[in-house]
Amino acid sequence: MLKDVLRERIVDAMKGGRALERSILKVALGEIETAETRTGEDLPDAQAVTLVRKLVKSNEESLEATTDPEKRAKLEQEIAILDALLPKAMDVPAIIEALAPHVDAIRAAKADGPAIGIAMKHLKAAGAVVEGKDVGAAVRSVRTSGG
């Protein structure tokens, strides 16, 4: 479970004197535990990952908004620490390959929007970790390539 990984990494960071790492990991663990308190149940890993992704996105937005080099460096470190916890998303070529059995349905869609919907349905059913922008790029590639 992601919570267990977070706890182990927090202890490791504490022993190693890595205060920033310990701090951001504790924030992530706190977010997960708060969500669990609200529901009264253990949070499935998929939802825990979503919470960590939200923290990454929040830090990325803060990074875009700040010009202070010290704050930027701290945010970049935090993003890297959190990002290491997340499953890696498929890249565009891997998505295209995964969609190969569904190319006809994707090409038959009236527009990119419905085609992306078809692609996402099949990718999610397969348990694929993907970014929406990459699925869009893969779908546009499939729809514009002949054959």
Phi and psi in degrees as GROMACS dihedral restraints (atoms count N, CA, C in turn):
[ dihedral_restraints ]
;  ai    aj    ak    al  type     phi  dphi    fc
    3     4     5     6     1   -62.0    20    10
    4     5     6     7     1   -36.3    20    10
    6     7     8     9     1   -58.9    20    10
    7     8     9    10     1   -41.3    20    10
    9    10    11    12     1   -65.0    20    10
   10    11    12    13     1   -41.3    20    10
   12    13    14    15     1   -62.4    20    10
   13    14    15    16     1   -43.0    20    10
   15    16    17    18     1   -60.9    20    10
   16    17    18    19     1   -46.0    20    10
   18    19    20    21     1   -60.4    20    10
   19    20    21    22     1   -44.2    20    10
   21    22    23    24     1   -62.4    20    10
   22    23    24    25     1   -43.0    20    10
   24    25    26    27     1   -69.8    20    10
   25    26    27    28     1   -32.0    20    10
   27    28    29    30     1   -64.4    20    10
   28    29    30    31     1   -45.7    20    10
   30    31    32    33     1   -62.1    20    10
   31    32    33    34     1   -44.2    20    10
   33    34    35    36     1   -61.9    20    10
   34    35    36    37     1   -43.0    20    10
   36    37    38    39     1   -65.6    20    10
   37    38    39    40     1   -38.4    20    10
   39    40    41    42     1   -64.0    20    10
   40    41    42    43     1   -46.1    20    10
   42    43    44    45     1   -64.0    20    10
   43    44    45    46     1   -34.2    20    10
   45    46    47    48     1   -86.1    20    10
   46    47    48    49     1    -1.3    20    10
   48    49    50    51     1    72.2    20    10
   49    50    51    52     1    25.5    20    10
   51    52    53    54     1   -97.4    20    10
   52    53    54    55     1    83.3    20    10
   54    55    56    57     1   -62.7    20    10
   55    56    57    58     1   -43.1    20    10
   57    58    59    60     1   -62.6    20    10
   58    59    60    61     1   -44.9    20    10
   60    61    62    63     1   -61.7    20    10
   61    62    63    64     1   -46.8    20    10
   63    64    65    66     1   -58.4    20    10
   64    65    66    67     1   -43.6    20    10
   66    67    68    69     1   -63.6    20    10
   67    68    69    70     1   -48.7    20    10
   69    70    71    72     1   -70.6    20    10
   70    71    72    73     1   -33.4    20    10
   72    73    74    75     1   -67.6    20    10
   73    74    75    76     1   -36.1    20    10
   75    76    77    78     1   -66.6    20    10
   76    77    78    79     1   -36.3    20    10
   78    79    80    81     1   -61.6    20    10
   79    80    81    82     1   -46.3    20    10
   81    82    83    84     1   -62.0    20    10
   82    83    84    85     1   -45.5    20    10
   84    85    86    87     1   -62.4    20    10
   85    86    87    88     1   -40.3    20    10
   87    88    89    90     1   -61.3    20    10
   88    89    90    91     1   -40.6    20    10
   90    91    92    93     1   -61.5    20    10
   91    92    93    94     1   -43.8    20    10
   93    94    95    96     1   -65.9    20    10
   94    95    96    97     1   -46.1    20    10
   96    97    98    99     1   -65.9    20    10
   97    98    99   100     1   -34.7    20    10
   99   100   101   102     1   -64.2    20    10
  100   101   102   103     1   -43.6    20    10
  102   103   104   105     1   -62.4    20    10
  103   104   105   106     1   -38.8    20    10
  105   106   107   108     1   -66.7    20    10
  106   107   108   109     1   -37.8    20    10
  108   109   110   111     1   -63.8    20    10
  109   110   111   112     1   -39.9    20    10
  111   112   113   114     1   -63.3    20    10
  112   113   114   115     1   -41.0    20    10
  114   115   116   117     1   -89.9    20    10
  115   116   117   118     1   -21.1    20    10
  117   118   119   120     1    76.1    20    10
  118   119   120   121     1    13.5    20    10
  120   121   122   123     1  -135.7    20    10
  121   122   123   124     1   159.0    20    10
  123   124   125   126     1   -64.4    20    10
  124   125   126   127     1   138.9    20    10
  126   127   128   129     1   -82.1    20    10
  127   128   129   130     1   128.0    20    10
  129   130   131   132     1   -60.7    20    10
  130   131   132   133     1   150.6    20    10
  132   133   134   135     1   -54.8    20    10
  133   134   135   136     1   -37.9    20    10
  135   136   137   138     1   -59.3    20    10
  136   137   138   139     1   -40.0    20    10
  138   139   140   141     1   -74.0    20    10
  139   140   141   142     1   -35.0    20    10
  141   142   143   144     1   -63.6    20    10
  142   143   144   145     1   -41.5    20    10
  144   145   146   147     1   -61.4    20    10
  145   146   147   148     1   -40.3    20    10
  147   148   149   150     1   -60.7    20    10
  148   149   150   151     1   -40.7    20    10
  150   151   152   153     1   -64.2    20    10
  151   152   153   154     1   -41.4    20    10
  153   154   155   156     1   -65.5    20    10
  154   155   156   157     1   -41.0    20    10
  156   157   158   159     1   -58.4    20    10
  157   158   159   160     1   -38.9    20    10
  159   160   161   162     1   -63.6    20    10
  160   161   162   163     1   -39.2    20    10
  162   163   164   165     1   -63.7    20    10
  163   164   165   166     1   -42.1    20    10
  165   166   167   168     1   -61.0    20    10
  166   167   168   169     1   -46.6    20    10
  168   169   170   171     1   -62.3    20    10
  169   170   171   172     1   -41.6    20    10
  171   172   173   174     1   -61.2    20    10
  172   173   174   175     1   -43.5    20    10
  174   175   176   177     1   -65.7    20    10
  175   176   177   178     1   -37.6    20    10
  177   178   179   180     1   -63.9    20    10
  178   179   180   181     1   -38.7    20    10
  180   181   182   183     1   -66.6    20    10
  181   182   183   184     1   -40.7    20    10
  183   184   185   186     1   -64.2    20    10
  184   185   186   187     1   -38.8    20    10
  186   187   188   189     1   -61.3    20    10
  187   188   189   190     1   -41.4    20    10
  189   190   191   192     1   -65.4    20    10
  190   191   192   193     1   -30.1    20    10
  192   193   194   195     1   -87.7    20    10
  193   194   195   196     1   -13.1    20    10
  195   196   197   198     1  -108.6    20    10
  196   197   198   199     1   147.2    20    10
  198   199   200   201     1  -113.1    20    10
  199   200   201   202     1    -9.0    20    10
  201   202   203   204     1   -65.8    20    10
  202   203   204   205     1   116.1    20    10
  204   205   206   207     1   -57.8    20    10
  205   206   207   208     1   -36.1    20    10
  207   208   209   210     1   -67.9    20    10
  208   209   210   211     1   -44.8    20    10
  210   211   212   213     1   -65.4    20    10
  211   212   213   214     1   -39.7    20    10
  213   214   215   216     1   -61.9    20    10
  214   215   216   217     1   -44.1    20    10
  216   217   218   219     1   -62.5    20    10
  217   218   219   220     1   -42.4    20    10
  219   220   221   222     1   -63.7    20    10
  220   221   222   223     1   -46.0    20    10
  222   223   224   225     1   -62.7    20    10
  223   224   225   226     1   -40.7    20    10
  225   226   227   228     1   -62.7    20    10
  226   227   228   229     1   -39.6    20    10
  228   229   230   231     1   -65.4    20    10
  229   230   231   232     1   -44.4    20    10
  231   232   233   234     1   -61.4    20    10
  232   233   234   235     1   -43.2    20    10
  234   235   236   237     1   -60.3    20    10
  235   236   237   238     1   -45.0    20    10
  237   238   239   240     1   -62.9    20    10
  238   239   240   241     1   -40.6    20    10
  240   241   242   243     1   -63.7    20    10
  241   242   243   244     1   -47.7    20    10
  243   244   245   246     1   -68.5    20    10
  244   245   246   247     1   -40.2    20    10
  246   247   248   249     1   -61.4    20    10
  247   248   249   250     1   -32.1    20    10
  249   250   251   252     1   -66.0    20    10
  250   251   252   253     1   -19.0    20    10
  252   253   254   255     1   -82.9    20    10
  253   254   255   256     1   -17.9    20    10
  255   256   257   258     1   -91.4    20    10
  256   257   258   259     1   145.9    20    10
  258   259   260   261     1   -64.8    20    10
  259   260   261   262     1   143.0    20    10
  261   262   263   264     1   -79.1    20    10
  262   263   264   265     1   133.9    20    10
  264   265   266   267     1   -77.7    20    10
  265   266   267   268     1   151.1    20    10
  267   268   269   270     1   -67.4    20    10
  268   269   270   271     1   147.6    20    10
  270   271   272   273     1   -88.9    20    10
  271   272   273   274     1   173.8    20    10
  273   274   275   276     1   -57.2    20    10
  274   275   276   277     1   -48.3    20    10
  276   277   278   279     1   -59.4    20    10
  277   278   279   280     1   -38.0    20    10
  279   280   281   282     1   -67.5    20    10
  280   281   282   283     1   -36.6    20    10
  282   283   284   285     1   -65.6    20    10
  283   284   285   286     1   -44.7    20    10
  285   286   287   288     1   -58.2    20    10
  286   287   288   289     1   -43.5    20    10
  288   289   290   291     1   -63.3    20    10
  289   290   291   292     1   -42.3    20    10
  291   292   293   294     1   -66.5    20    10
  292   293   294   295     1   -27.7    20    10
  294   295   296   297     1   -88.1    20    10
  295   296   297   298     1    -3.3    20    10
  297   298   299   300     1   -48.8    20    10
  298   299   300   301     1   -43.6    20    10
  300   301   302   303     1   -67.7    20    10
  301   302   303   304     1   -12.0    20    10
  303   304   305   306     1  -115.7    20    10
  304   305   306   307     1    13.2    20    10
  306   307   308   309     1   -57.4    20    10
  307   308   309   310     1   -42.9    20    10
  309   310   311   312     1   -61.0    20    10
  310   311   312   313     1   -43.7    20    10
  312   313   314   315     1   -66.2    20    10
  313   314   315   316     1   -38.3    20    10
  315   316   317   318     1   -66.9    20    10
  316   317   318   319     1   -43.1    20    10
  318   319   320   321     1   -69.3    20    10
  319   320   321   322     1   -29.2    20    10
  321   322   323   324     1   -76.8    20    10
  322   323   324   325     1   -16.1    20    10
  324   325   326   327     1   -61.8    20    10
  325   326   327   328     1   147.7    20    10
  327   328   329   330     1   -69.7    20    10
  328   329   330   331     1   -24.9    20    10
  330   331   332   333     1  -155.2    20    10
  331   332   333   334     1   174.6    20    10
  333   334   335   336     1   -62.3    20    10
  334   335   336   337     1   -38.9    20    10
  336   337   338   339     1   -55.8    20    10
  337   338   339   340     1   -57.0    20    10
  339   340   341   342     1   -62.4    20    10
  340   341   342   343     1   -33.0    20    10
  342   343   344   345     1   -65.5    20    10
  343   344   345   346     1   -40.6    20    10
  345   346   347   348     1   -64.6    20    10
  346   347   348   349     1   -38.8    20    10
  348   349   350   351     1   -59.6    20    10
  349   350   351   352     1   -43.5    20    10
  351   352   353   354     1   -62.4    20    10
  352   353   354   355     1   -45.1    20    10
  354   355   356   357     1   -62.9    20    10
  355   356   357   358     1   -46.6    20    10
  357   358   359   360     1   -61.9    20    10
  358   359   360   361     1   -39.8    20    10
  360   361   362   363     1   -57.7    20    10
  361   362   363   364     1   -47.1    20    10
  363   364   365   366     1   -71.6    20    10
  364   365   366   367     1   -38.3    20    10
  366   367   368   369     1   -67.4    20    10
  367   368   369   370     1   -43.8    20    10
  369   370   371   372     1   -66.3    20    10
  370   371   372   373     1   -39.0    20    10
  372   373   374   375     1   -61.6    20    10
  373   374   375   376     1   -31.6    20    10
  375   376   377   378     1   -84.6    20    10
  376   377   378   379     1    -3.7    20    10
  378   379   380   381     1    77.3    20    10
  379   380   381   382     1    20.0    20    10
  381   382   383   384     1   -71.5    20    10
  382   383   384   385     1   141.2    20    10
  384   385   386   387     1   -96.7    20    10
  385   386   387   388     1   113.2    20    10
  387   388   389   390     1  -137.2    20    10
  388   389   390   391     1   157.1    20    10
  390   391   392   393     1  -101.0    20    10
  391   392   393   394     1   138.4    20    10
  393   394   395   396     1   -54.6    20    10
  394   395   396   397     1   -42.5    20    10
  396   397   398   399     1   -63.2    20    10
  397   398   399   400     1   -35.1    20    10
  399   400   401   402     1   -72.2    20    10
  400   401   402   403     1   -36.8    20    10
  402   403   404   405     1   -64.1    20    10
  403   404   405   406     1   -42.3    20    10
  405   406   407   408     1   -59.3    20    10
  406   407   408   409     1   -44.6    20    10
  408   409   410   411     1   -64.2    20    10
  409   410   411   412     1   -40.6    20    10
  411   412   413   414     1   -65.3    20    10
  412   413   414   415     1   -43.6    20    10
  414   415   416   417     1   -63.5    20    10
  415   416   417   418     1   -44.2    20    10
  417   418   419   420     1   -62.3    20    10
  418   419   420   421     1   -37.9    20    10
  420   421   422   423     1   -64.1    20    10
  421   422   423   424     1   -44.9    20    10
  423   424   425   426     1   -63.5    20    10
  424   425   426   427     1   -42.1    20    10
  426   427   428   429     1   -71.8    20    10
  427   428   429   430     1   -27.2    20    10
  429   430   431   432     1   -93.3    20    10
  430   431   432   433     1   -18.1    20    10
  432   433   434   435     1   -80.9    20    10
  433   434   435   436     1   138.3    20    10
  435   436   437   438     1   -74.7    20    10
  436   437   438   439     1  -166.6    20    10
